[in-house]
Amino acid sequence: MQQIGLYYPYIHCRDERWLKLTALYWPKLARVVPDGYPVADSDIVAALNDGLGGFLAARSPRAAAAAVAPLFLDLLREHGEVLRAIHGVMDVAEANGFQVTTEPAAHPEFAAHDHFNPRFGLAGLHEDEIAPELRDALVELGLAIITERTRIARTDGIRWVAMRPRLAWVYKCVLTDELARRTRFTPLTDQPTSHGAHRWDAQLIAQTLLDLGEVLPPAHGEGLQQTIGLMSLRLVVPEDLDAVPVEKIVQLRKRHRTEFNAFTDAVSTAASNFRESLGSIEDPEALREHLALTVTRTFETPLEELRKAMKGLGITTAFSAMSTKFELGTATTLVLGSIPAGQPLATASGAVLGLAALRHSASKTREAQLRTSPAAFLLRAERDLQPQQLHTRVLRGFGRLAGTSI
């Protein structure tokens, strides 16, 4: 079953190469966008949205924020003083010579979109990502300040809740998990330091915020589908994906929708089966080895078999399609210009129709071969995304005329 990904922790994707890869195996992505937030997407996001009918959709955080607020309010009531000693913002503000108030003011600059980087003194969340009663409690306890200023510029009309990076990180993870639970979306990220689909409850939140040691390591959990998809695409996607126009990805998906759906279903099924049978593996190296075997069995081996099958059908180039090995016989000869002088036009037309029938038969055989393999979309991607030399483009052009090009 195909699924929708939930991008986090930011509003705007940071890694455009990751976004291109993701568009090759996720039907759609959602992301958290506060109501009225002025989104400023890149050209790549705009092309994907236009070409694929809204690839990256917006979801409001309000309902999820209201749902997770009690977890944090209980934590503040029970461990407020300890949390303030660890995650308080007063020392950061005083070090920068600012007075902390509850209203937007010239507070210390912070990284509004870098929740997890400890080198910044403060990290920011949009005010709509936090329920009002929790916002007030965080400010009152000295764990947050309200500001309109980021490291980039003043954001008039947009209020941010600035807090210590670890607190912002944990809160964003909990918010993402709650939104994913409500929507059945799968959390996805282009940031390797993110939480990796832990199941956040009151105990885990307290453990992470009250422990001064390292933050929790990434878990695999729901990330299996992302990992399997990326590992599969690495079998065929060119190294210089940055140089591949996003329009090619859009065309690939639109032109080969059936194969794309079969591929994404296969990725989802492989992840589900892996989670059920091997999801309890704790050793990272063993996990990688099992994942590699899963990708080989599900995609790499079928891809090699599909390549051989296409070659066996004579569909590698237009020249092989027009050879005797492809058994087009006299019809090919006639079309290539060997119609004897004076031969009735009806005979020639019949020969052309005969070729058309053979071409149609070959095309049906090809399509049947492609659609029955979970690796069919990978083969399409391999052909369509690789840079092509002029002679290759010419041969494929002939192949399309003959009805035998992939």
Secondary structure in CASP SS format (residue, H / E / C, confidence):
PFRMAT SS
TARGET T0000
AUTHOR 0000-0000-0000
METHOD secondary structure of the structure
MODEL  1
M C 1.00
Q C 1.00
Q C 1.00
I E 1.00
G E 1.00
L E 1.00
Y E 1.00
Y C 1.00
P C 1.00
Y C 1.00
I C 1.00
H C 1.00
C C 1.00
R C 1.00
D C 1.00
E H 1.00
R H 1.00
W H 1.00
L H 1.00
K H 1.00
L H 1.00
T H 1.00
A C 1.00
L C 1.00
Y C 1.00
W C 1.00
P C 1.00
K E 1.00
L E 1.00
A E 1.00
R E 1.00
V E 1.00
V C 1.00
P C 1.00
D C 1.00
G C 1.00
Y C 1.00
P C 1.00
V C 1.00
A C 1.00
D C 1.00
S C 1.00
D H 1.00
I H 1.00
V H 1.00
A H 1.00
A H 1.00
L H 1.00
N H 1.00
D H 1.00
G H 1.00
L C 1.00
G C 1.00
G C 1.00
F C 1.00
L E 1.00
A E 1.00
A E 1.00
R E 1.00
S C 1.00
P C 1.00
R H 1.00
A H 1.00
A H 1.00
A H 1.00
A H 1.00
A H 1.00
V H 1.00
A H 1.00
P H 1.00
L H 1.00
F H 1.00
L H 1.00
D H 1.00
L H 1.00
L H 1.00
R H 1.00
E H 1.00
H H 1.00
G H 1.00
E H 1.00
V H 1.00
L H 1.00
R H 1.00
A H 1.00
I H 1.00
H H 1.00
G C 1.00
V C 1.00
M H 1.00
D H 1.00
V H 1.00
A H 1.00
E H 1.00
A H 1.00
N C 1.00
G C 1.00
F C 1.00
Q C 1.00
V C 1.00
T C 1.00
T C 1.00
E C 1.00
P C 1.00
A C 1.00
A C 1.00
H C 1.00
P C 1.00
E C 1.00
F C 1.00
A E 1.00
A C 1.00
H C 1.00
D C 1.00
H C 1.00
F C 1.00
N C 1.00
P C 1.00
R C 1.00
F C 1.00
G C 1.00
L C 1.00
A E 1.00
G E 1.00
L E 1.00
H E 1.00
E H 1.00
D H 1.00
E H 1.00
I C 1.00
A C 1.00
P H 1.00
E H 1.00
L H 1.00
R H 1.00
D H 1.00
A H 1.00
L H 1.00
V H 1.00
E H 1.00
L C 1.00
G C 1.00
L C 1.00
A C 1.00
I E 1.00
I E 1.00
T E 1.00
E C 1.00
R E 1.00
T C 1.00
R C 1.00
I C 1.00
A C 1.00
R E 1.00
T C 1.00
D C 1.00
G C 1.00
I C 1.00
R C 1.00
W E 1.00
V E 1.00
A E 1.00
M E 1.00
R C 1.00
P H 1.00
R H 1.00
L H 1.00
A H 1.00
W H 1.00
V H 1.00
Y H 1.00
K H 1.00
C H 1.00
V H 1.00
L H 1.00
T H 1.00
D H 1.00
E H 1.00
L H 1.00
A H 1.00
R H 1.00
R H 1.00
T H 1.00
R C 1.00
F C 1.00
T E 1.00
P E 1.00
L E 1.00
T C 1.00
D C 1.00
Q C 1.00
P C 1.00
T C 1.00
S C 1.00
H C 1.00
G C 1.00
A C 1.00
H C 1.00
R C 1.00
W C 1.00
D C 1.00
A H 1.00
Q H 1.00
L H 1.00
I H 1.00
A H 1.00
Q H 1.00
T H 1.00
L H 1.00
L H 1.00
D C 1.00
L C 1.00
G C 1.00
E C 1.00
V C 1.00
L C 1.00
P C 1.00
P C 1.00
A C 1.00
H C 1.00
G C 1.00
E C 1.00
G H 1.00
L H 1.00
Q H 1.00
Q H 1.00
T H 1.00
I H 1.00
G H 1.00
L H 1.00
M H 1.00
S H 1.00
L H 1.00
R C 1.00
L C 1.00
V C 1.00
V C 1.00
P C 1.00
E C 1.00
D C 1.00
L H 1.00
D H 1.00
A H 1.00
V C 1.00
P C 1.00
V H 1.00
E H 1.00
K H 1.00
I H 1.00
V H 1.00
Q H 1.00
L H 1.00
R H 1.00
K H 1.00
R H 1.00
H C 1.00
R H 1.00
T H 1.00
E H 1.00
F H 1.00
N H 1.00
A H 1.00
F H 1.00
T H 1.00
D H 1.00
A H 1.00
V H 1.00
S H 1.00
T H 1.00
A H 1.00
A H 1.00
S H 1.00
N H 1.00
F H 1.00
R H 1.00
E H 1.00
S H 1.00
L H 1.00
G C 1.00
S C 1.00
I C 1.00
E C 1.00
D C 1.00
P H 1.00
E H 1.00
A H 1.00
L H 1.00
R H 1.00
E H 1.00
H H 1.00
L H 1.00
A H 1.00
L H 1.00
T H 1.00
V H 1.00
T H 1.00
R H 1.00
T H 1.00
F H 1.00
E H 1.00
T H 1.00
P H 1.00
L H 1.00
E H 1.00
E H 1.00
L H 1.00
R H 1.00
K H 1.00
A H 1.00
M H 1.00
K H 1.00
G H 1.00
L C 1.00
G C 1.00
I C 1.00
T C 1.00
T C 1.00
A H 1.00
F H 1.00
S H 1.00
A H 1.00
M C 1.00
S C 1.00
T H 1.00
K H 1.00
F H 1.00
E C 1.00
L C 1.00
G H 1.00
T H 1.00
A H 1.00
T H 1.00
T H 1.00
L H 1.00
V H 1.00
L C 1.00
G C 1.00
S C 1.00
I C 1.00
P C 1.00
A C 1.00
G C 1.00
Q C 1.00
P C 1.00
L H 1.00
A H 1.00
T H 1.00
A H 1.00
S H 1.00
G H 1.00
A H 1.00
V H 1.00
L H 1.00
G H 1.00
L H 1.00
A H 1.00
A H 1.00
L H 1.00
R H 1.00
H H 1.00
S H 1.00
A H 1.00
S H 1.00
K H 1.00
T H 1.00
R H 1.00
E H 1.00
A H 1.00
Q H 1.00
L H 1.00
R H 1.00
T C 1.00
S C 1.00
P C 1.00
A C 1.00
A H 1.00
F H 1.00
L H 1.00
L H 1.00
R H 1.00
A H 1.00
E H 1.00
R H 1.00
D H 1.00
L H 1.00
Q C 1.00
P C 1.00
Q C 1.00
Q C 1.00
L H 1.00
H H 1.00
T H 1.00
R H 1.00
V H 1.00
L H 1.00
R H 1.00
G H 1.00
F H 1.00
G H 1.00
R H 1.00
L H 1.00
A H 1.00
G C 1.00
T C 1.00
S C 1.00
I C 1.00
END
